[in-house]
């Protein structure tokens, strides 16, 4: 699958670079841009946009065309967000209002990601330069946001009313074109990380104080910026109050450390966009617990059901449990949702049933975490690595099966996927008494290009011998286009003899193939994880 995408990228690069740019006798602009647009996955919205905006200069290089495409996508994203805001002014349906609230936020993030990409790629702007890998990550996030907005309607059983609002913008197709063109440059370009990968040097956003905090095994002895305590011994009694204080900073480049003392905090928290560099430190996953009970059956979208929603960049959590208490009968109920780029969750627990952990987007790393759930309980479209984690399927409703992952890659050029490495998959305590009556699968394809790999992980005997499940029993959806793979797993259920025989399933035998999904390569981890105090392996 990865080889096929590389060929597609290279083909696009060669066609766009070598194809003669034909123009009419009078030098008409649109004929020339047609030559470029026609090689993209979705030429019609590309051609349509540039015909209507003829102030653009004809590109002479693929990198110039990429910038033009990102500018076009951002223009359409801003228009879509404005239309969603206008629709929200006259909306009286509570369910539709909930969906619109999500969509307005998601399209706001899409604008941010596209602008971030444009600032990094365009020589005309003053932003920090980014690599093609960075750009592919942010473009992948932008596309994921549009899909998350669309799916809110199915969550709350209302007809899809958001797509018609933004349909004339063709934003999803324009972003897909950006991904394809950037993917062509990614295949052949120099994509060293912009931040240092020298293990002796910390990333600039990791301060000396937080390195010490991360290395501590018990409560922090280094003063935090603010302390939260249920008993009143801290500045605040709620976690959100401390997060809001951090959000009022004029400059967010420095780390803001929130120490959350032991206790059960019954609240839903949000670390919003632009509230960057937040660090939550608890007294350990058994003692510091943030809990909520929102669910789809309770009137929330999957996205907004999260007990904790994390959006700001460079978020770090250590020693905290994120819990959703809605229970198995309430459907989708998220404990933790993260779309924080370059985020870290260390020695944390995520507890829920269906849709426990929404690894929504961006680059994420989980180390020594415990994750409990039933159906699709690790899902989303981030580029994420779980390393040395314990994954615990629990008892579902009668007649239900357990599915550990539901990865949501919707475009073949998105650099996203779920990688589970050096971990343990075993039954939770409540599953053990009924273990013979419940089938547990490693994953199923939520979207067409779903991608999940399991590397050197212990698979207990309760995992089904076939390993993986179709999206719906008997369906052939995505079985040829997904990428599911296993590499040198161990344990009673690790044999691949009886695994599914889908075109998209692979048993990896070469370390060179498996290493593509490691911390160092899949999430460029050596650029931002070294010496943060977290033990990690960059390779296999």
For each residue, the residues with C-beta under 8 A, 3 or more apart:
1: 4 5 451 481 483 504 506
2: 5 6 483 516
3: 6 7
4: 1 7 8
5: 1 2 8 9 183 412 413
6: 2 3 9 10 187
7: 3 4 10 11
8: 4 5 11 12 180 183 412
9: 5 6 12 13 180 183 184 186 187 188 413
10: 6 7 13 14 184 187 188
11: 7 8 14 15
12: 8 9 15 16 39 40 180 181 183 184
13: 9 10 16 17 62 184 185 187 188
14: 10 11 17 18
15: 11 12 18 19 39
16: 12 13 19 36 39 62 65 181 184
17: 13 14 61 62
18: 14 15
19: 15 16 35 39
20: 35
21: 32 35 36 58
22: 31 32 35
23: 27 28 29 31 32
24: 27 28 31
25:
26:
27: 23 24
28: 23 24 31 32
29: 23 32 33 50 54 56 58
30: 33 34 47 50 51 54
31: 22 23 24 28 34 35
32: 21 22 23 28 29 35 36 58
33: 29 30 36 37 46 47 50 51 56 58
34: 30 31 37 38 43 47
35: 19 20 21 22 31 32 38 39
36: 16 21 32 33 39 40 46 59 65
37: 33 34 40 43 46 47 50 177
38: 34 35 43 47
39: 12 15 16 19 35 36 43
40: 12 36 37 43 46 69 177 180 181
41: 173 176 177 180
42: 45 46 170 173 174 176 177
43: 34 37 38 39 40 46 47
44: 47 48 170 173
45: 42 48 49 170 173 174 177
46: 33 36 37 40 42 43 49 50 69 72 174 177
47: 30 33 34 37 38 43 44 50 51
48: 44 45 51 52 170
49: 45 46 52 53 72 75 76 170 174
50: 29 30 33 37 46 47 53 54 56 68 72
51: 30 33 47 48 54
52: 48 49
53: 49 50 56 72 75
54: 29 30 50 51
55:
56: 29 33 50 53 68
57:
58: 21 29 32 33
59: 36 62 64 65 68
60: 64
61: 17 64 65
62: 13 16 17 59 65 66 181 184 185
63: 66 67 121 185
64: 59 60 61 67 68
65: 16 36 59 61 62 68 69 181
66: 62 63 69 70 121 178 181 182 185
67: 63 64 70 71 118 121 122
68: 50 56 59 64 65 71 72
69: 40 46 65 66 72 73 174 177 178 181
70: 66 67 73 74 114 117 118 121 139 178
71: 67 68 74 75 118
72: 46 49 50 53 68 69 75 76 174
73: 69 70 76 77 114 142 171 174 175 177 178
74: 70 71 77 78 111 114 115 118
75: 49 53 71 72 78 79
76: 49 72 73 79 80 169 170 171 174
77: 73 74 80 81 107 110 111 114 142 169 171
78: 74 75 81 82 111
79: 75 76 82 83 169
80: 76 77 83 84 107 165 166 169 171
81: 77 78 84 85 104 107 108 110 111
82: 78 79 85 86
83: 79 80 86 87 165 166 169
84: 80 81 87 88 100 103 104 107 162 165 166
85: 81 82 88 89 104
86: 82 83 89 90
87: 83 84 90 91 100 165
88: 84 85 91 97 100 101 104
89: 85 86
90: 86 87
91: 87 88 96 97 100
92: 97
93: 96 97 158
94: 97 98 299
95: 98 99 156 157 158 299
96: 91 93 99 100 158 161
97: 88 91 92 93 94 100 101
98: 94 95 101 102 152 156 299 300 301 304
99: 95 96 102 103 149 152 153 155 156 158 161 162 301
100: 84 87 88 91 96 97 103 104 162
101: 88 97 98 104 105 304
102: 98 99 105 106 148 149 152 301 303 304
103: 84 99 100 106 107 149 152 162
104: 81 84 85 88 100 101 107 108
105: 101 102 108 109 273
106: 102 103 109 110 145 146 148 149 303
107: 77 80 81 84 103 104 110 111 145 146 149 166
108: 81 104 105 111 112 273
109: 105 106 112 113 141 142 145 273 311 339
110: 77 81 106 107 113 114 141 142 145 146 171 175
111: 74 77 78 81 107 108 114 115
112: 108 109 115 116 273
113: 109 110 116 117 138 139 141 142 145
114: 70 73 74 77 110 111 117 118 138 139 142 175
115: 74 111 112 118 119
116: 112 113 119 120 127 130 138
117: 70 113 114 120 121 130 134 135 138 139 142 178
118: 67 70 71 74 114 115 121 122 125 127
119: 115 116 122 125 126 127 128
120: 116 117 127 128 129 130 134 135
121: 63 66 67 70 117 118 129 130 135
122: 67 118 119 125 127
123:
124:
125: 118 119 122
126: 119
127: 116 118 119 120 122
128: 119 120 194
129: 120 121 194
130: 116 117 120 121 134 135 138 194
131: 134 135 191 192 193 194
132: 135 136 182 185 186 189 191
133: 136 137 186 191 193 415 524
134: 117 120 130 131 137 138 194
135: 117 120 121 130 131 132 138 139 182
136: 132 133 139 140 179 182 183 186 413 414 415
137: 133 134 140 141 341 362 363 383 415
138: 113 114 116 117 130 134 135 141 142 341
139: 70 113 114 117 135 136 142 143 175 178 179 182
140: 136 137 143 144 179 361 381 383 411 414 415 416
141: 109 110 113 137 138 144 145 339 341 361 362
142: 73 77 109 110 113 114 117 138 139 145 146 175
143: 139 140 146 147 172 175 176 179 410 411 414
144: 140 141 147 148 360 361 380 381 408 410 414 416
145: 106 107 109 110 113 141 142 148 149 361
146: 106 107 110 142 143 149 150 166 171 172 175
147: 143 144 150 151 172 381 408 410 447
148: 102 106 144 145 151 152 303 360
149: 99 102 103 106 107 145 146 152 162
150: 146 147 153 160 162 163
151: 147 148 154 155 302
152: 98 99 102 103 148 149 155 156 162 301 302 303
153: 99 150 156 158 159 160 161 162
154: 151 157 160
155: 99 151 152 296 301 302 332
156: 95 98 99 152 153 296 299 301
157: 95 154
158: 93 95 96 99 153 161
159: 153
160: 150 153 154 163 164
161: 96 99 153 158 164 165
162: 84 99 100 103 149 150 152 153 165 166
163: 150 160 166 167
164: 160 161 167
165: 80 83 84 87 161 162
166: 80 83 84 107 146 162 163 169 171
167: 163 164 170
168:
169: 76 77 79 80 83 166 174
170: 42 44 45 48 49 76 167 173 174
171: 73 76 77 80 110 146 166 174 175
172: 143 146 147 175 176
173: 41 42 44 45 170 176 177
174: 42 45 46 49 69 72 73 76 169 170 171 177 178
175: 73 110 114 139 142 143 146 171 172 178 179
176: 41 42 143 172 173 179 180 411 413
177: 37 40 41 42 45 46 69 73 173 174 180 181
178: 66 69 70 73 117 139 174 175 181 182
179: 136 139 140 143 175 176 182 183 411 413 414
180: 8 9 12 40 41 176 177 183 184 413
181: 12 16 40 62 65 66 69 177 178 184 185
182: 66 132 135 136 139 178 179 185 186 413
183: 5 8 9 12 136 179 180 186 187 413
184: 9 10 12 13 16 62 180 181 187 188
185: 13 62 63 66 132 181 182 188 189
186: 9 132 133 136 182 183 189 191 415
187: 6 9 10 13 183 184
188: 9 10 13 184 185
189: 132 185 186
190:
191: 131 132 133 186
192: 131
193: 131 133 196 197 524 526 527
194: 128 129 130 131 134 527
195: 203 204 527 528
196: 193 201 203 527
197: 193 526 527 530
198: 201 530
199: 526 530 531
200: 531
201: 196 198 530
202: 206 211 530 531 532
203: 195 196 206 527 528 530 532
204: 195
205: 253 255 277 314
206: 202 203 210 211 255 531 532
207: 210 211 254 255
208: 211 212
209: 212 213 222 255 257
210: 206 207 213 214 255 257 279 316 532 533
211: 202 206 207 208 214 215 531 532 533
212: 208 209 215 216 220 222 533
213: 209 210 216 220 222 224 257 279 281 318 533
214: 210 211 316 318 346 532 533 534
215: 211 212 533
216: 212 213 219 220 221 222
217:
218: 283 284
219: 216 259 261 283
220: 212 213 216 224 257 259 281
221: 216
222: 209 212 213 216
223:
224: 213 220 227 257 258 259 281
225: 246 256 257 258
226: 234 235 236 242 245 246 256 257 258 259
227: 224 233 234 235 236 258 259 261
228: 234 235 236 237 238 239 241 242 258 259 260 261 265
229: 232 233 234 236 237 261 263
230: 237 261 263 264 265
231: 261 263
232: 229 237
233: 227 229 261
234: 226 227 228 229 237 259 261
235: 226 227 228 242
236: 226 227 228 229 239 241 242 245
237: 228 229 230 232 234 241
238: 228 241 242 265 267
239: 228 236 242 243 258 260 265 267 269 280 290
240: 243 244 267 268 269 270
241: 228 236 237 238 244 245
242: 226 228 235 236 238 239 245 246 258 260
243: 239 240 246 247 258 269 270 271 275 278
244: 240 241 247 248
245: 226 236 241 242 248
246: 225 226 242 243 249 252 256 258 275 278
247: 243 244 272 274 275
248: 244 245
249: 246 252 256
250:
251: 254
252: 246 249 256 274 275 276 277 312
253: 205 276 277
254: 207 251 277
255: 205 206 207 209 210 277 279
256: 225 226 246 249 252 277 278 279
257: 209 210 213 220 224 225 226 279 281
258: 224 225 226 227 228 239 242 243 246 278 279 280 281
259: 219 220 224 226 227 228 234 281 282
260: 228 239 242 263 265 280 281 282 283 288 290 320
261: 219 227 228 229 230 231 233 234 282 283 288
262: 282 283 284 287 288
263: 229 230 231 260 287 288 289
264: 230 289 291
265: 228 230 238 239 260 288 289 290 291
266: 291 292
267: 238 239 240 290 292
268: 240 292 294 306 307 308 309
269: 239 240 243 290 307 308 309
270: 240 243 308 309 310 311
271: 243 275 278 308 309 310 311 312 315 340
272: 247 275 311 312
273: 105 108 109 112 311 312
274: 247 252 312
275: 243 246 247 252 271 272 278 311 312
276: 252 253 312 313 314
277: 205 252 253 254 255 256 312 313 314 315
278: 243 246 256 258 271 275 312 315 316
279: 210 213 255 256 257 258 315 316 317 318
280: 239 258 260 315 316 317 318 320
281: 213 220 224 257 258 259 260 317 318 319 320
282: 259 260 261 262 285 287 288 317 318 319 320 321
283: 218 219 260 261 262 287 288 319
284: 218 262 287 288 319 347
285: 282 288 289 319 320 321 347 348 349 370
286: 321
287: 262 263 282 283 284 319
288: 260 261 262 263 265 282 283 284 285 319 320 321
289: 263 264 265 285 320 321 323
290: 239 260 265 267 269 307 308 320 321 322 323
291: 264 265 266 307 321 323 324 325
292: 266 267 268 306 307 323 324 325
293: 298 324 325 326 333
294: 268 298 300 304 305 306 307 324 326 333 334
295: 298 300 305 324 326 330 331 332 333
296: 155 156 299 300 301 302 305 330 331 332 333
297: 326 329 330 331
298: 293 294 295 305 326 330 333
299: 94 95 98 156 296
300: 98 294 295 296 304 305
301: 98 99 102 152 155 156 296 304 305
302: 151 152 155 296 305 332 334 355 358
303: 102 106 148 152 306 334 337 358 360
304: 98 101 102 294 300 301 309
305: 294 295 296 298 300 301 302 324 326 332 333 334 355
306: 268 292 294 303 309 324 334 335 336 337 358
307: 268 269 290 291 292 294 322 323 324 334 335 336
308: 268 269 270 271 290 322 335 336 337
309: 268 269 270 271 304 306 337
310: 270 271 315 336 337 338 339 340 343
311: 109 270 271 272 273 275 339 340
312: 252 271 272 273 274 275 276 277 278 315 340
313: 276 277 340 341 342 343
314: 205 276 277 340 341 342 343
315: 271 277 278 279 280 310 312 338 340 343 344
316: 210 214 278 279 280 343 344 345 346 532
317: 279 280 281 282 320 344 345 346 348
318: 213 214 279 280 281 282 346 347 348
319: 281 282 283 284 285 287 288 346 347 348
320: 260 280 281 282 285 288 289 290 317 348 349
321: 282 285 286 288 289 290 291 348 349 350 351
322: 290 307 308 335 336 348 349 350 351
323: 289 290 291 292 307 335 349 350 351 352
324: 291 292 293 294 295 305 306 307 333 334 335 351 352 353 356
325: 291 292 293
326: 293 294 295 297 298 305 330 331 333 352 353
327: 330 333 353
328: 353 354 374 395 396 397 400
329: 297 397
330: 295 296 297 298 326 327 333 353
331: 295 296 297 326 354
332: 155 295 296 302 305 354 355
333: 293 294 295 296 298 305 324 326 327 330 352 353 354 355 356
334: 294 302 303 305 306 307 324 337 352 355 356 357 358
335: 306 307 308 322 323 324 350 351 352 356 357
336: 306 307 308 310 322 345 350 356 357 358
337: 303 306 308 309 310 334 358 360 380
338: 310 315 343 345 358 359 360 362 364 382
339: 109 141 310 311 360 361 362 382
340: 271 310 311 312 313 314 315 343 362 364
341: 137 138 141 313 314 362 363
342: 313 314 362 363 528
343: 310 313 314 315 316 338 340 362 363 364 365
344: 315 316 317 364 365 366 367 529 532 534
345: 316 317 336 338 348 364 365 366 367 369
346: 214 316 317 318 319 366 367 368 369 534
347: 284 285 318 319 367 368 369
348: 285 317 318 319 320 321 322 345 366 369 370
349: 285 320 321 322 323 369 370 371 372
350: 321 322 323 335 336 356 357 369 370 371 372 373
351: 321 322 323 324 335 356 370 372 373
352: 323 324 326 333 334 335 355 356 357 372 373 377
353: 324 326 327 328 330 333 356 373 374 375 377 394 396
354: 328 331 332 333 373 374 375 376 377
355: 302 305 332 333 334 352 358 373 375 376 377 379
356: 324 333 334 335 336 350 351 352 353 371 372 373 377 378
357: 334 335 336 350 352 371 373 377 378 379 380
358: 302 303 306 334 336 337 338 355 379 380
359: 338 364 378 379 380 381 382 384 418
360: 144 148 303 337 338 339 380 381 382
361: 140 141 144 145 339 380 381 382 416
362: 137 141 338 339 340 341 342 343 382 383
363: 137 341 342 343 382 383 384 523 524
364: 338 340 343 344 345 359 382 383 384 385 523
365: 343 344 345 384 385 387 519 523 525 529 534 536
366: 344 345 346 348 369 371 384 385 386 387 389
367: 344 345 346 347 387 388 389 534 535 536
368: 346 347 388 389
369: 345 346 347 348 349 350 366 386 389 390
370: 285 348 349 350 351 389 390 392
371: 349 350 356 357 366 377 378 386 389 390 391 392
372: 349 350 351 352 356 377 392 393 394 428
373: 350 351 352 353 354 355 356 357 376 377 378 392 393 394 402 404
374: 328 353 354 377 393 394 395 396 397 400 402
375: 353 354 355 396 400 401 402 403
376: 354 355 373 379 403 405 406 444 446
377: 352 353 354 355 356 357 371 372 373 374 393 403 404
378: 356 357 359 371 373 386 391 404 405 406 418
379: 355 357 358 359 376 405 406 407 408 446
380: 144 337 357 358 359 360 361 384 407 408
381: 140 144 147 359 360 361 407 408 409 410 414 416 447
382: 338 339 359 360 361 362 363 364 416 418
383: 137 140 362 363 364 415 416 417 522 523
384: 359 363 364 365 366 380 417 418 419 523
385: 364 365 366 419 420 421 517 518 519 522 523 525
386: 366 369 371 378 389 391 418 419 420 421 423
387: 365 366 367 421 422 423 519 536 537
388: 367 368 421 422 423 535
389: 366 367 368 369 370 371 386 420 423 424
390: 369 370 371 423 424 426
391: 371 378 386 404 420 423 424 425 426
392: 370 371 372 373 426 427 428 431
393: 372 373 374 377 402 404 425 427 428 431 440 462
394: 353 372 373 374 402 427 428 430 431
395: 328 374 428 430 431 433 434 438
396: 328 353 374 375 400 401 402 438
397: 328 329 374 400
398:
399:
400: 328 374 375 396 397 438
401: 375 396 438 439 440 441 469
402: 373 374 375 393 394 396 431 438 439 440 441
403: 375 376 377 406 440 441 443 444 469
404: 373 377 378 391 393 425 440 441 442 443
405: 376 378 379 418 420 442 443 444 452
406: 376 378 379 403 443 444 445 446 450
407: 379 380 381 416 417 418 443 445 446 447 450 451 452
408: 144 147 379 380 381 416 446 447 450
409: 381 414 416 417 447 448 449 450 451
410: 143 144 147 381 414 447 448 449
411: 140 143 176 179 414 449
412: 5 8 449 481
413: 5 9 136 176 179 180 182 183
414: 136 140 143 144 179 381 409 410 411 449
415: 133 136 137 140 186 383
416: 140 144 361 381 382 383 407 408 409 451
417: 383 384 407 409 451 452 453 483 517 522
418: 359 378 382 384 386 405 407 443 451 452 453
419: 384 385 386 452 453 455 517 518 522
420: 385 386 389 391 405 423 425 452 453 454 455 457
421: 385 386 387 388 454 455 456 457 517 518 519 537 540
422: 387 388 455 456 457 537
423: 386 387 388 389 390 391 420 457 458
424: 389 390 391 457 458 460
425: 391 393 404 420 442 457 458 459 460 463 491
426: 390 391 392 458 460 462
427: 392 393 394 431 432 435 440 460 462
428: 372 392 393 394 395 431 432
429: 432
430: 394 395 433
431: 392 393 394 395 402 427 428 434 435 438 462
432: 427 428 429 435
433: 395 430
434: 395 431 437 438
435: 427 431 432 438 462
436:
437: 434
438: 395 396 400 401 402 431 434 435 462
439: 401 402 464
440: 393 401 402 403 404 427 462 463 464
441: 401 402 403 404 444 463 464 466 467 468 469
442: 404 405 425 452 454 459 463 467 468 484
443: 403 404 405 406 407 418 450 452 468 469 484
444: 376 403 405 406 441 450 468 469 470 471
445: 406 407 448 450 470 471 477 478 479 482 504
446: 376 379 406 407 408 450 471
447: 147 381 407 408 409 410 450 478
448: 409 410 445 477 478 481 482
449: 409 410 411 412 414 478 481 482 483
450: 406 407 408 409 443 444 445 446 447 478 482 483 484
451: 1 407 409 416 417 418 482 483 484
452: 405 407 417 418 419 420 442 443 483 484 485
453: 417 418 419 420 483 484 485 486 487 508 514 517
454: 420 421 442 457 459 485 486 487 489
455: 419 420 421 422 486 487 488 489 514 517 518 540
456: 421 422 487 488 489 490 540
457: 420 421 422 423 424 425 454 489 490 491
458: 423 424 425 426 489 490 491 494
459: 425 442 454 463 489 490 491 492 493 494
460: 424 425 426 427 463 491 492 493
461: 491 492 493
462: 393 426 427 431 435 438 440 493
463: 425 440 441 442 459 460 467 493
464: 439 440 441 467 469 493
465: 493 495 497 498 499
466: 441 469 498 499 500
467: 441 442 463 464 484 486 493 496 499 500 505
468: 441 442 443 444 484 499 500 502 505
469: 401 403 441 443 444 464 466 473
470: 444 445 473 474 475 476 477 479
471: 444 445 446 475 477 478
472: 475 477
473: 469 470
474: 470
475: 470 471 472
476: 470 479 480
477: 445 448 470 471 472
478: 445 447 448 449 450 471 481 482 504
479: 445 470 476 482 502 503 504
480: 476 502 503 504
481: 1 412 448 449 478 504
482: 445 448 449 450 451 478 479 502 504 505
483: 1 2 417 449 450 451 452 453 504 506
484: 442 443 450 451 452 453 467 468 502 504 505 506
485: 452 453 454 505 506 507 508 513 514 517
486: 453 454 455 467 489 494 496 499 506 507 508
487: 453 454 455 456 507 508 509 513 514 540
488: 455 456 514
489: 454 455 456 457 458 459 486 494
490: 456 457 458 459 494
491: 425 457 458 459 460 461 494
492: 459 460 461
493: 459 460 461 462 463 464 465 467
494: 458 459 486 489 490 491
495: 465 498
496: 467 486 499 507
497: 465
498: 465 466 495
499: 465 466 467 468 486 496 505 507
500: 466 467 468 505
501: 505
502: 468 479 480 482 484 505
503: 479 480
504: 1 445 478 479 480 481 482 483 484
505: 467 468 482 484 485 499 500 501 502
506: 1 483 484 485 486
507: 485 486 487 496 499
508: 453 485 486 487 513 514
509: 487 513
510: 513 514
511: 514 515 540
512: 515 516
513: 485 487 508 509 510 516
514: 453 455 485 487 488 508 510 511 517 518 540
515: 511 512 518 520 521 539 540
516: 2 512 513 521 522
517: 385 417 419 421 453 455 485 514 521 522
518: 385 419 421 455 514 515 521 522 525 537 538 539 540
519: 365 385 387 421 522 523 525 526 529 536 537 538 539
520: 515 524 525 526 538 539
521: 515 516 517 518 524
522: 383 385 417 419 516 517 518 519 525
523: 363 364 365 383 384 385 519
524: 133 193 363 520 521 527 528
525: 365 385 518 519 520 522 528 529 536 538
526: 193 197 199 519 520 529 530 538
527: 193 194 195 196 197 203 524
528: 195 203 342 524 525
529: 344 365 519 525 526 532 534 536 538
530: 197 198 199 201 202 203 526
531: 199 200 202 206 211
532: 202 203 206 210 211 214 316 344 529
533: 210 211 212 213 214 215
534: 214 344 346 365 367 529
535: 367 388
536: 365 367 387 519 525 529
537: 387 421 422 518 519 540
538: 518 519 520 525 526 529
539: 515 518 519 520
540: 421 455 456 487 511 514 515 518 537
